[in-house]
Amino acid sequence: MRLFTHQLQPSPEMKERVTAVERIVGYDFVDKTLLEEALTHPSSCRPNSYQRLELLGDSALNHAVTKYLFRDSRKFNEEEITNRLKDTVSNPYLARIGARLGLYDYLVRHNTPDLDDQVAKFTEGVIKGKDMTGSPGYKVLADVVESVAAAVYIDLNYDIDKLMKIFMPLLDLEKSDSMMKTKESDSMLGYIASLLYTLGAKAYRVIISLLVFCLRGIILLVIVCVLAKLIDCFAK
């Protein structure tokens, strides 16, 4: 049951932006002024910006993704849930989602040429598949995703299950899982390197000795094979 009994419309200048983002998200708002607030940057001259919604969106997405992972048929253990949660709701990952959805184009802002340029470069890097972690401009993209999520969450009367249904496809968790596997692989290589470094010079000498021993064995085997061939040729 909804708390709203009639549709609340956005201001005339925001109507097209709100309609466009509704199509992107795949959700038709009852209170469209919520989405209007979610698309208002603090630099604008409008009374309410997305900063309040951003805080709620961060918490709501954490809850939704945690619940999604906990329910997943693969039954992630506690560590796996923590790692995937940290990856999926991180600002860099949400920024990539925001760039892919093109949400910044519908954000109301005022006199932000530097920010516009930073977001454009970040988005271009994302499209080209580059790692843009730490690049300027990513924070605002993550903020918009969180604020839009909060707007949806409130409009759904704080129903986390319905938020999951709408936002999980947008967050592209399969891609997030793939990224986690890459990170886990990199982490394992780093662990091995760290272990070898910790063992110090003694381990280094042992490894070198083993390599030399193997190399000598290979050389000896080659010599034996060559001699066997020569003996066979002379015997004929």
C-alpha positions in Angstrom: 0.0 0.0 0.0 1.4 3.4 -1.0 1.5 6.4 1.2 0.8 8.7 -1.8 -2.7 8.9 -3.2 -2.0 11.2 -6.1 0.9 11.8 -8.5 3.1 14.7 -7.5 4.6 16.3 -10.6 8.0 17.9 -11.0 8.5 21.6 -11.9 8.0 22.3 -15.6 11.7 22.8 -16.3 12.5 19.4 -14.8 9.8 17.4 -16.4 11.8 16.2 -19.4 14.8 15.2 -17.2 12.6 13.3 -14.8 10.8 11.4 -17.6 14.1 10.5 -19.2 15.6 9.1 -16.0 12.4 7.2 -15.2 13.0 5.4 -18.5 16.6 4.8 -17.7 15.8 3.3 -14.3 12.7 1.5 -15.5 10.5 2.9 -12.8 7.5 5.3 -12.9 7.5 7.5 -9.8 4.4 8.4 -7.9 6.0 11.4 -6.3 8.1 12.7 -9.1 9.5 15.5 -7.0 11.7 13.0 -5.3 13.5 12.3 -8.5 13.6 16.0 -9.2 15.5 16.4 -5.9 17.8 13.5 -6.7 18.8 15.2 -9.9 19.7 18.5 -8.3 23.4 19.2 -7.8 24.4 21.4 -4.8 25.8 24.0 -7.2 22.4 24.8 -8.5 20.3 27.7 -7.2 17.4 25.4 -6.3 16.4 25.0 -2.6 17.0 21.2 -2.3 19.9 19.3 -3.6 20.6 15.5 -3.7 22.9 15.6 -0.6 20.1 14.4 1.8 19.0 11.6 -0.5 22.6 10.5 -1.2 23.1 9.5 2.4 19.9 7.4 2.5 20.8 5.9 -0.9 24.2 4.7 0.3 22.5 2.9 3.2 19.7 1.5 1.1 22.0 0.1 -1.5 24.2 -1.5 1.2 21.1 -3.2 2.6 19.7 -4.3 -0.8 23.0 -5.7 -2.1 23.7 -7.5 1.2 20.2 -9.1 1.1 20.7 -10.0 -2.5 24.1 -11.7 -1.8 22.7 -13.5 1.2 19.8 -14.9 -0.7 22.0 -15.9 -3.7 21.9 -19.6 -4.5 25.6 -19.9 -4.4 25.5 -19.2 -0.7 28.4 -16.9 -0.3 30.2 -17.1 3.0 30.7 -14.1 5.3 34.0 -13.1 3.8 32.7 -13.4 0.2 29.6 -11.3 1.0 31.8 -8.6 2.7 34.2 -8.5 -0.3 31.5 -8.3 -2.9 29.5 -5.8 -0.9 32.5 -3.6 -0.5 33.2 -3.8 -4.3 29.6 -3.3 -5.5 28.6 -0.3 -3.4 32.0 1.4 -3.6 32.1 4.9 -5.1 34.3 3.9 -8.0 31.9 1.0 -9.0 28.8 3.2 -8.6 30.5 5.9 -10.6 31.0 3.5 -13.5 27.3 2.6 -13.3 26.4 6.2 -13.3 28.6 6.9 -16.3 27.1 3.9 -18.2 23.6 5.1 -17.5 24.4 8.7 -18.5 22.8 10.2 -15.4 25.1 13.2 -15.3 23.5 14.5 -18.4 20.2 15.1 -16.5 21.7 16.6 -13.4 20.8 20.3 -12.8 23.9 22.2 -12.0 25.3 25.8 -12.2 28.6 27.0 -13.6 30.5 23.7 -13.3 32.8 23.6 -16.3 35.7 21.9 -14.5 33.3 19.2 -13.1 31.8 18.7 -16.5 35.2 18.1 -18.0 36.2 15.7 -15.3 33.0 13.7 -15.7 33.4 13.6 -19.5 37.0 12.2 -19.2 35.9 9.7 -16.6 33.0 8.5 -18.7 35.2 8.3 -21.8 37.6 6.1 -19.8 34.8 3.8 -18.6 33.6 3.4 -22.2 37.1 2.4 -23.3 37.3 -0.1 -20.5 40.1 1.8 -18.6 40.5 1.6 -14.8 39.4 5.1 -13.7 39.6 4.5 -10.0 40.7 7.7 -8.3 40.1 9.9 -11.3 38.5 13.3 -10.7 34.8 13.4 -11.4 33.8 9.9 -10.2 32.4 11.1 -6.9 29.5 13.1 -8.4 28.5 10.1 -10.5 28.4 7.8 -7.5 26.4 10.4 -5.6 23.7 10.6 -8.3 23.3 6.8 -8.4 22.9 6.8 -4.6 20.4 9.7 -4.7 18.3 8.2 -7.4 18.3 4.9 -5.5 17.1 6.8 -2.4 14.3 8.5 -4.4 13.1 5.1 -5.7 13.3 3.6 -2.2 11.2 6.4 -0.6 8.7 6.3 -3.4 8.3 2.5 -2.8 7.5 3.3 0.9 10.9 2.0 1.9 10.3 -1.5 0.5 13.9 -2.9 0.2 12.7 -6.0 -1.8 11.1 -3.8 -4.5 14.3 -1.6 -4.6 16.3 -4.8 -5.1 14.1 -5.8 -8.0 14.6 -2.5 -9.7 18.2 -1.7 -8.9 20.0 -5.1 -9.1 19.9 -5.2 -12.9 21.2 -1.7 -13.0 24.1 -2.5 -10.7 25.1 -5.4 -13.0 26.3 -7.7 -10.2 27.6 -10.4 -12.6 30.1 -7.9 -13.8 30.9 -7.0 -10.2 31.5 -10.7 -9.5 33.9 -10.9 -12.4 35.8 -7.9 -11.1 36.1 -9.5 -7.7 37.6 -12.7 -9.2 40.2 -10.5 -10.9 41.0 -8.7 -7.7 41.2 -12.0 -5.8 43.7 -13.3 -8.4 45.8 -10.2 -8.1 45.6 -10.5 -4.3 46.9 -14.1 -4.4 49.8 -13.0 -6.6 50.6 -10.2 -4.2 50.4 -12.6 -1.3 52.9 -15.0 -2.9 55.3 -12.1 -3.7 55.0 -10.8 -0.1 55.7 -14.3 1.2 58.8 -14.7 -0.8 60.0 -11.2 0.3 59.3 -12.1 3.9 61.3 -15.3 3.7 64.2 -13.2 2.5 67.5 -14.0 1.1 67.5 -17.6 2.3 64.4 -18.5 0.3 65.9 -16.7 -2.7 69.0 -18.8 -2.5 67.0 -22.0 -2.2 64.9 -21.1 -5.3 67.9 -20.1 -7.3 69.6 -23.4 -6.3 66.5 -25.4 -7.4 66.4 -23.6 -10.7 70.1 -24.2 -11.4 69.7 -27.9 -10.4 66.7 -28.2 -12.9 68.7 -26.4 -15.6 71.7 -28.7 -15.2 69.4 -31.7 -15.3 67.9 -30.5 -18.6 71.3 -29.9 -20.1 72.5 -33.3 -19.0 69.4 -34.9 -20.5 70.0 -33.1 -23.8 73.7 -34.3 -23.9 72.7 -37.9 -23.2 70.1 -37.8 -26.0 72.7 -36.3 -28.4 75.3 -38.9 -27.5 72.7 -41.7 -27.9 71.9 -40.5 -31.4 75.6 -40.3 -32.3 76.3 -43.8 -31.0 73.3 -45.1 -32.9 74.6 -43.5 -36.1 78.1 -44.9 -35.7 76.7 -48.4 -34.9 74.9 -48.4 -38.3 
